[in-house]
């Protein structure tokens, strides 16, 4: 979880999480804006960013569950590589 994320990989990872989770466009823009204000430095920060989106933004229950499911998969060591484009690229 504390694996550093390079600045060039941040955009790619966040885009993959947003796409995989199906985050609605309004919420996706809010999460992206927050990432610009407080750039995620590691995988934990990235997970926290997505979790912030589920707890601070108005979202339908189905979308909320989908985002949480993808965020949990990103956080779990056995499913992380399926979500993370950096790990897929280097693995």
Phi, psi and omega in degrees: 000337182264011178298125181295148176245125179290152179305323181288336179274341182303312183298315182296316181293314179298318178299320179295317179296317179296316181294310181300323183278345182067031180304126180302150186306316181297315180292323179299317178296322179295318178294317178298319178297318178296322179296327177290323180286320181228081184301131176292124183270337182213179182298325178297314177300321179296317178297318179297322179299313179293322178296320175304318180300324181281336183259344183244354182243143178290125185211145175297147182304321181294315178296320179301312179297320180296316179296316179297321179298314180294320179296319177296320178296321178296325182280336186274133186297331182276342180243355183305312185298335178290334183264321189279116180292333179291316179293321177296322181292320184267352184264000000 
